[in-house]
Amino acid sequence: MNKKRYFDFFFKILQCSFIAIVILALYGWYKLELNTDILKLLPETPSLKNLQKYNQIFSSLNRIAITLVHKEKKEQDLIKAGDRAIELLKANPYFANVQARLDMLSGAEVKKFYEEQMPNFLELKDFEKISQKIAPENVEKRLSSIWEQQIGIAPTSSNVRIDPLQFSELFWKKLSWEVDIYQGYLLSKDHKALLIQVPSFPKQLNHEENIRCWDFLKETKQKLNAEFPGIDMIAIGGQRIAIDNQKRMISDVKLTSFLTIVALCLLFWGTLRNFFFFPLFLLPSFFGMFVGIGICNLCSSQLSLLTLGYGSIVIGITIDHGIHYFTHIGAAPSITPIMIIRNILKPLSFSMISTCGAMMILSFSSFPAYVELGLFIASGVLGSFLFVVVLYPKISESMKKKNIQSIFKDFPDFLKKLEQAKWVKIGKAFMVLSVVVLAAISIPKISKMEFVTNLEQFSYRSQETQQEEEKFFSIWGDQRGKIAIVVQGKSFEEALEKNDAVYSHLQSAAKKNELKIDNLAARLLPSLKRMQSSHEMWKSYWTKEKQEHIKNSFHSSHYGFSSRAFAPFFQQISNPSQPRSMIELWKNTAFSALFQDSVVAKENHWYIQNIIQVKDAASIDRLYEAIEKAAPDTILVDRMQILKTTDSLLKREIFWTVVGVSLFLLLILKLYFVYLEMILCNFLPLCLSIVCTLGILDICGIPVDLFNVLVIIFILALGIDYTVFHTCSYLSTGGVKSSTRTSNTSVVLCSVTTILGFGSLVFAEHPALYSLGFCSIVGVNMAWINSLFITPIFLHFFLPPDRKSHAIHFYHLIPTFWSAIGYFFGFITLSTIVFPAIAFWQKITGKYNKIVYLRIIEYLNKRVLSIGPFGKIVHHNFPPREKILGCVVASNHLNTADIPAFNSLPCDKITIVKWFWKIPFVGAVLKMAGFIPIQDTQEISYNNPHIEYCKKALAEKINVFFFPEGTRVHGFKMQRFHQGAFVLACEEKIPVLPVCFFNSRWIFPKGRFIVRDFEMIASALPFINT
């Protein structure tokens, strides 16, 4: 009565929980918002925070790059298409500030500024090249070229008066521009592509706005292709990849969910008598998905599309609850639905708690992807469980009113017949052997496996996006895989000074060929302090002697130039322009357009970035240390560093997550089964499944990555359910049958539905979903196979059929190790040191005595048995040693522990040894002590020669010990005594000392490798005279 009252109270709690979870899920759906940013699924490491800050400063995720590409070199056609593209783009408010042509007047001002300030931009190494340019032969050559330009033979340069020796080339050649400015337009080097400048959007676009933006660009591209057939418009950046991911995700979710439902339809169409039940099986799954999405979105600001993509997994897992319920309904139609719930609540709740608990352990991870996925699956499984427990009884009552009782076809009978087939035994043996071989191959491979944390493999790109990105980067340069170094300052000048400090270290590394500087900021944007330093170097270089020398070189030429022709040049040499701060150019539209990707003013701070390409990865750490010392607040964005940090963190996270899940499962197994044997029977197959799964992945060449490594958690969380159901079935039948008919049907259907849920992900095109789907199929199949074939082996080993046994506990490992270590080192010491020393001494003295050896063996066994933890041996009613001489000692034989027990008896004795003498060290000790060895093929009988050795020992007043039963007894009845020992006693007319061993049956029974705690009693009975 109390149990029913407790169940009713607990059932009301479940009903209230069902109502609460529905309300929470509805609120979560109300505020549902999707996340398409893959970076939000990674932990906030310092390197990732730098990347996020970089994206926020430079609006990298909000900036679009557009270029027009012509198949041929036709500049005018490109310019016309560029003007038309600008006209079309400005019709959309998102692209109101787009432009293709630089302001020519502003561009002229920038050029004039740099030409006037050219002496203030030069570096120390540039003056070595100036010395070469002012050499007489070079001056003569340049004057000849200028003379040809003036008379029309060669093209005329506009700045020959201010820079006749082309000093400015020293500055401009450093820039390595990827563009040509043609009539104000930015063209590629081959003049086949035109770059359209698209400023970043003033505000962050939401997901719907991004979709409309890219749809508009697609329409613009189609219009341009129609008007200009030979020209193609390419647009990359922004949220294009995120949109590709979203579309692919939604498509994959629809596809995998559809395939899962279709596969389940086919499965249940073949197993259900009435297809009306199929929707009932799916209701908990759909409710679980509803709860999972709602609760997950409620606990996080946004729900990742990757998490949503695992909806088919939730369907495959949560349908198991309905299967268990209806298989028990079909097996016991006379029992009320609420009684069915009461009967299966314990295993059903175990399944829910194990899966939810294992998944919730992921919430302690620093990876948001794991936290979100764990919460999604755990809440989905909980919702499905509550739906089955609360609502299924009501549904079943209406079914009983309609006389709908039989649910499944003859599927359980089919499984029963299949299990009885002859070839099934061969198949089982083959599967077991395959698993053992696979595990042996996998173990050495696991230690060499590497985690792959390449973010590119988790992000989907459509084929069109990939082609356009590759084409764009081939024209304008590929910035992928390069490092961004961003300095910041409260003023522009402060940022420039820090940039100079960083630039000096970059130059040093570039000289050592460790890196390459790829952008213009460091070269074109010197600080005022650096310009002043260059100004002083210029003035100190042009001494009066050098100025006179260069003037004489120009005036003494025979080309007839007037003395005023190069006056601006000599004026710049003697009196260079004073340094002017770069802030003067910031308001220039052409300057700001050129440097919009390198210089940003935001929130009262200035940010300047440098892009470098590392050639020597080994030196990058030293460079980072030098940069951080020069400018401590520098932002370093290194993709490889992010991957490296994520990789090490992932390994640590997975290790501790697996440890946490394992400890959790061991805890609930301990609460559920109590005994160590039962825990091992359920947990060891899971460990074997993990080993085999990782080995198969390595053999197939599939790397372990951020998402498919979760298969280890799935194996632990789901595989434990399969092993527990098999164990419960085994115990319920007393070990006679491997499983009952009902549970066999449940486990097979549950495993198949789970595999179908995971398997549908193989058809997904998104790399993260496909990777997890494939690995999960392997993992769940291995968990199911091991639970079906390996778990029964463990059960038969630890719990033999129809055999009662005391429980094995964890602390039994202590006496096990104590006994193993005690006997191992004891026999090694006796056989290598003690007994050889005694033998040597006896040979010297000529006095040979076996008694010494026997007393030492007696002492060793008594010490190990009595001093060891959790062990004790007591000797009762034994006569004094001097009265037990030359007797036959006979004892019952219950356990392997009887052997050290008889060796510890307080008398001098030997026995007949059949196989112990083959054991290294042990055999040597027994032979030296006089024990009687015989072959394995010999029977111990009175007619055999070994009886003569016994008579010889009895003559020497040494007792001979026998186990008359011949071997250990498996039952509780004493077996028939063989007569050999008693015939020997009668013939020699010596007494028999009966000895009884108590409490030794479960110490170390046959087939076990655990020594339990014990208190063993050896009791001597009165002598039997012959």
PyMOL commands that set and color helices and strands:
alter all, ss='L'
color gray80, all
select helices_A, chain A and resi 2-30+38-41+46-58+60-62+75-89+93-95+104-116+118-120+126-133+136-150+169-172+207-227+240-271+275-299+305-308+311-331+337-364+368-401+411-420+422-446+455-458+463-476+492-511+521-524+528-541+544-555+567-574+582-585+589-594+617-630+639-673+676-699+708-732+741-763+767-798+810-845+850-867+881-883+898-903+916-918+922-929+946-955+980-988
alter helices_A, ss='H'
color red, helices_A
select strands_A, chain A and resi 34-35+64-70+179-182+185-188+193-196+231-237+303-304+451-452+483-489+515-517+599-602+605-614+635-637+704-705+873-876+888-891+909-913+932-933+959-962+992-998+1016-1020
alter strands_A, ss='S'
color yellow, strands_A
deselect
rebuild
show_as cartoon
